Amino acid sequence: MLFGSFYFSRWTKQARIMGLPVAMSIEPTTGCNLRCPECPSGLRSFTRPTGMLDQELYKKIIKESAGHLSYLHLYFQGEPFLHPEFLELVKMADQHKIFTATSTNAHFLNEKTVPRILDSGLKQLIVSVDGASQGVYENYRIGGNLERVKSGVQLLIESRNKAGKKFPQVIFQFLVTGKNEHEITAIKALSRNLGVDELQFKTAQIYNYEDGSELIPSNLKYSRYLPVGNGKWKIRKEIRNKCWRMWQGAVVTWDGDIVPCCFDKDANHKMGNLQNSSLDKIWNNPKYGRFRAQLLQNRSEIEICRNCSE
């Protein structure tokens, strides 16, 4: 129904929604142990409140969503493993037959946490690793220790395989920048040696890209941005008046605000709060409807859409 209502809305230019979200991101915490540039958690630059997800609020969200939710990404901003009950959150969703994934810098994979990860039912672990050598890695993952990441990932994969388990699948995510693109071959070799299940190359989101940045790679295959002359840059993809994500899923901040997508890092477009309202009421409320309608009419007027790779 969601897919059908999305195409009906595109055709009529009238926002209609039928059904509830099948995918969701929920933020365990805004805190992080690293200080990556171009990241609000790393820069400690949030304008919205910061904190950790309350377990009772999470239980409410899962209870309301279990009947229609098939994919849950326990991540928005921050490092999920800093939440003291993070793996309990994973287990709770898994017990409701929801596919669970998370993104991490992998500094908390150790002999204590690995058995709990395997027991939690986590299906997908995305590891942000943006360098194959310590010098390059810490250039973006400021404060990070690549050897700690490697040993933790190796322990997890070896323990998983020894237990005869298939999950979690481990994905290396390499954010390609002008400072690490020369290590693409090396990160492929490292991925093979560690036995990770998949290696993904991700383009970097840069806030003030118009005047260029040293983080834009020279190989434009891995860039969200293209030069237009006179030192100016533009976003690669044309902003089209559509966005499937607005019909498919939503993002929930640690304190219960529902925002349209992961590009709204400061929660400037709050559609409602799950502490005092239900998911279905927020999903179908007039404010959300007006936002979807704006996407269909002129998406480029929405600030968070102007730097979007969707």
ABEGO torsion letter per residue (X at the ends): XAAAAAAAAAAAGBBBBBEBBABBBBBABABBABBBBGBAAAAGABABBBEBBBAAAAAAAAAAAAAABABBBBBABEBAAABAAAAAAAAAAAAAGBBBBBBBAGAABBAAAAAAAAAAGBABBBBBBABABAAAAAAABBGBBAAAAAAAAAAAAAAAAAAGBAOBBBBBBBBBBAAAAAAAAAAAAAAAAAGBABBBBBBBBBABAAAEBAABBABAAABABBBAEGGBBBBABBBBBBBAAAAABBBBBAAGBBBABAABAAGABBAEBAAABBAAAAAABAAAAAAAAAAAABAAABAAAAABAX
